Amino acid sequence: MPVKAKLNPANARPQQIKMPLDSTKTADTESLGAPAHTECVSGLADTILVCMMSRMTTESEAKEFARQWVAAWNSQDLDAIMSHYDVGVVLISPVAANILDDPSGTIEGNAALRIYFKRGLELYPNLHFELLDVMWGLSSIVVYYKNQKGTRTAEFIEFGKNGKIIRVVANYSG
């Protein structure tokens, strides 16, 4: 029996469920238990259907994503951290400007972001985030947290249609 991926709205990650899939028909996302704003894409005919949130609209969705994002950072598992980011992600940060000696503080692309994050984890081996608040919009959230040094940070995070982060703008308290 083919496998469909079912969206768990609490964490915006697909879950696999076994059920027949007729690739000649358009998927009814609501029948899969997904919210109306979920997009489903058929990967291989008759084999898999992957659903990801195209936008976050509820407090619980935003908070669950933020909890998972912070947990990935606190684990210092680079693969877990990178799993949240799109291949074409753009990050703008004053810390990136400092670490990379680039006044624009801009990092473009998943590969460059991975190198930057790896360097950051090496520079800050005791890195730890404490989630303070989360604000949400149609396709974005703001994650407000405190790091191990007590610095308060707000990151504006924008999501692409695939549910991955496509843009980050980091802001720090000092």
Secondary structure, 3 states (H helix, E strand, C coil): CCEEEEEECCCCEEEEEECCCCCCCCCCHHHHCCCCCEEEEECCCCCCEEEEECCCCCHHHHHHHHHHHHHHHHHCCHHHHHCCEEEEEEEECHHHHHHHCCCCCEEECHHHHHHHHHHHHHHCCCCCCEEEEEEECCCEEEEEEECCCCCEEEEEEEECCCCCEEEEEEEECC
